[in-house]
Amino acid sequence: MLGSGIFKGLAVTAKNFFGSYFCKSRLTTLQYPEAGNTITAFSRNIPFLVFDSEEAPLDTLRCVSCKICEKECPPQCIYIVQDKDANGKALKQPRIFDIDISVCMGCQICVEVCPFEAIKMDSTFELAGADRFADLLLHRDQLAKPNTYFHKIHPAEAQEVDARLAAKQKKPAAA
């Protein structure tokens, strides 16, 4: 019969519509600001930079500005400039580390290619701002978050990373 698919679709819609009045678990609308949103452990949204010391956060960034993440990023949304001392010698820290989150697609390639475990994926999703250009470009001080924050959002992965970094530090000390 011609049009039977339309009637089947309307029947499913009516069943869900009237069923939501009797069974509250069938409600699909989440009252967002009041109820909040649950985030799974494997969710990822935007990258952030990990630092180790709470006293000097920007001086203890794990990032050494090797620019591998900048080269491997498919949408090219990462911009890094290496810091230099007074004599012009390059330092192992970024002076500028910017991520344009309007372009970032959350693919996690930057996290995978980072050899220093300096960049990780955050699970925050409330990134709205009043200015669509300035608020969507995150700078180094906005991206820097402590290692304790990383332990809070991904505890199992953070312990593995800390164990790997401790093992790497013991190898040169033993040699």
Secondary structure as GFF3:
##gff-version 3
##sequence-region A 1 175
A	DSSP	alpha_helix	4	19	.	.	.	ID=ss1
A	DSSP	three_ten_helix	24	26	.	.	.	ID=ss2
A	DSSP	alpha_helix	32	35	.	.	.	ID=ss3
A	DSSP	beta_strand	47	51	.	.	.	ID=ss4
A	DSSP	three_ten_helix	58	60	.	.	.	ID=ss5
A	DSSP	alpha_helix	68	72	.	.	.	ID=ss6
A	DSSP	beta_strand	78	84	.	.	.	ID=ss7
A	DSSP	beta_strand	90	100	.	.	.	ID=ss8
A	DSSP	alpha_helix	109	113	.	.	.	ID=ss9
A	DSSP	beta_strand	119	121	.	.	.	ID=ss10
A	DSSP	beta_strand	137	138	.	.	.	ID=ss11
A	DSSP	alpha_helix	140	143	.	.	.	ID=ss12
A	DSSP	beta_strand	144	146	.	.	.	ID=ss13
A	DSSP	alpha_helix	147	153	.	.	.	ID=ss14
A	DSSP	alpha_helix	155	174	.	.	.	ID=ss15
###
